[in-house]
């Protein structure tokens, strides 16, 4: 995303069950420049990186 965009995560949930890590993330990205939004029309977007850190 562009540097001008804002990411707000409303709900992040991570659980560990045996040998499996389950997670969910809800949020929104705002203030995305209209030129960039135009490029995304009709496209499917996927996250590129998810990082877990120990508190």
Secondary structure by P-SEA (a helix, b strand, c coil): ccccbbbbbcbbbbbbcccccccccccccccccaaaaaaaccbbbbbcbbbbbcc
